[in-house]
Amino acid sequence: MCTGKCSKFIGISLYPLALLSIICNIFLFFPDFQTTYSKEAAEGLYRLTDEIKYMGGVVGGGILVLIPAIHIHSTGSQGCCANRCGVSSSRMFLSIIFAAVGVTGALYSGTIAVVGLIRGPVCSVEDGTWSRPFLNSTASYLGDSDLWDICKEPENIVEFNIGLFSALLVAACLELLLCGFQVLNGLFGCICGTCSHKEVCGISSK
């Protein structure tokens, strides 16, 4: 597979991952799929985890990956032989820069997701106060579902947070791999060209 086709494949693959990151981050604003907690948070009450407000999925895994994905896809759409014809060598170089931006966005999203998983959700505990009960816990709540009953409200908030932050983390890891590979692919394309040795501007050697 030539570097142009690789770029096209990477660009297309990044679209659903960026969309998934944005959707997961938006859902995190609505614990138990209710708007009540977001409204209370907007009024200054402690109802949402800080990591949700950092918008790792929307900004990092979403926008900072989606924009590079568009350019990378466009670069791949030039075809295998565009670079040999002098059409897309600059576009391939730009794809390296955009891919580096995507790596930064994926790292940001993944880091926020990891911190969100480690620190746990904000929830109402037994005495009715809102806090992060797992923040200073000596035992990891991630591997001990018996601890999840500490959170009384929102309902199933622990599972909700683990599921969405885990999805963000997986998406960020895949985005990081794809964007990282595009950096290498772009370098190879700039140095060696995007054509196979048998192709020159769409004409196969005989």
GICORLIN-V733865 format. One line per field, one symbol per residue. ss: DSSP state (~ for helix, > for strand, _ for the rest). A space follows every 50 residues. Layout:
# GICORLIN-V733865
ss=???
This chain:
# GICORLIN-V733865
ss=__~~~~~~~~~~~~~~~~~~~~~~~~~~__~~~__~~~~~~~_______~ ~~~__~~~~~~~~~~~~~~~~~~~~~____________~~~~~~~~~~~~ ~~~~~~~~~~~~~~~~~~~___>>_____>>_________~~~_~~~~~~ __>___~~~~~~~~~~~~~~~~~~~~~~~~~~~~~~~~~~~~______>> __>>__
